[in-house]
């Protein structure tokens, strides 16, 4: 059945790209694809949902986009998908750093598991958590604590909290949601993070072009209350954990985990192999996990500070913010991952848990388990480059813009930013596209500036959070050892619900003049009501289960 389902869209793709194969198209830079610019990202997203074959879906979306750029010639499209987009994606220094970092994290996690570190952490946290409610709340708190970078957040929180949540019969889908929802949404509203320099730079550039004399960083801080999506999502995460109420596909996943103990679905293909690797020649000790993970966090924070020029800046709050804002996160995280892996290997050798050869064999096996993640990330980056070249975002903006009421500008900008970020899978790319257009639009129409600014950031986070082609969505699936499409399909109703609350009870009333704090209170109440009355209980007592947690 799956083959038949997959065959139809494949034939349609071939017909679409093969029909004009002999046409003499214009050069790519001169072509205005119009609505067809939506085809590559939509194709990848829709096929991923239908077939659940993420790699094939991403490549087909990439192939169609490159074919469009090459006069609709599929032969050229295939060749240049490989030699132009995929190779360039891997060769990009930022991407290369993230790929090596990801593979290194896989090796480090395997070594920690072999030493029994993850088991010890799970046993210790289970005393604090005690049940499924507690494990979910602790997971969110740990996610908020790792606030300085969304990549580091996903790759630290997922492996650390997975054993505990498995033990408490929390589904991997729920864990991936908890990890994903405390990554980009937290980094976006944090006072110090790797996002700040980029966002402040965009704000400053827009202010300069408009002749506005204002402090960009203070404007950034003032816009935080208007980032409704991230703020309401953090509240939503807490409520579904504390009230133990879920809805949609997530409810079914949680009931499955509670009633059967199966934390992944029967046909799931987890993005990371987490089979127990340790025979525990020594008693599992919590410091075998805590020390390497602390090394990862501390060296990562230091690396961000150092790579951002912190050594040449005053050691003050302002100096640290500036350094982190200018940091090269891919390099800093790579330093951290290699350092943490080295510490883990040394600890295992001194305890006699493994030999040097066994340590590196374990590392390689752990890195191999993330090969699929590396492939998906590479294809997602390649597809993102194609959507930029065929001007998908430009079309969305032109299609949705028009004669506007100033009060509706924040809402429209939020909608556009959501669509761009979901279609391209990138938050920073969305900000770079939307900011130079949104602020002049608001300024020219006399629309409220801070709500418009907040709507750009919030809409960018939406796609980063839930798009199946977003790198942090992919990393959250991997770090939680969850099937990627299971993560996407269970998370999507939650993301859309929070986005609707943000629009209807946030950007529309604030744009029309409502005080932001009243809007935050109103949105918070509605968020609670949605979880309380739309969600259904997954508490073992309500499910009439006798589970000893």
ABEGO torsion letter per residue (X at the ends): XAAAAAAAAAAAAAAAAAAAAABBBBBAAABBAEAAAAAAAAAAAAAAAAAGBAAAAAAAAAAAAAAAAAGGBAAAAAAAAAAAAAAAAAABAAAAAAAAAAAAAAAAAAAAAAAGAAAAAAAAAAAAAGBAAAAAAAAAAAAAABAABAAAAAAAAAAAAAAAAAAAGBBAAAAAAAAAAABAAAAAABABBAAAAAAAAAAAAAAAAAGBBBBAAAAAAAAAAABAAAAAAAAAAAAAAAAGBBBEAAAAAAAAAAAAGBABBAABBBABBABBABAGABBBBAAAAAAAAAAAAAAAAAAAAAAAGAAABBBBAAAAAAAAAABBAAAAAAAAAAAAAAAAAAAAAAAGABBAAAAAAAAAAAAAAAAAAAAAAAAAAAAAAAAAAAGAAAAAAAAABEBBBAAAAAAAAAAAAAAAAAAAGBAAAAAAAAAAAAAAAAAAAGBBAAAAAAAAAAAAAAAAAABAABAAAAAAAAAAGBBAAAAAAAAAAAAAAAAAAAAAABAAAAAAGBBAAAAAAAAAAAAAAAAAAABBBABAAAAGBBBBX
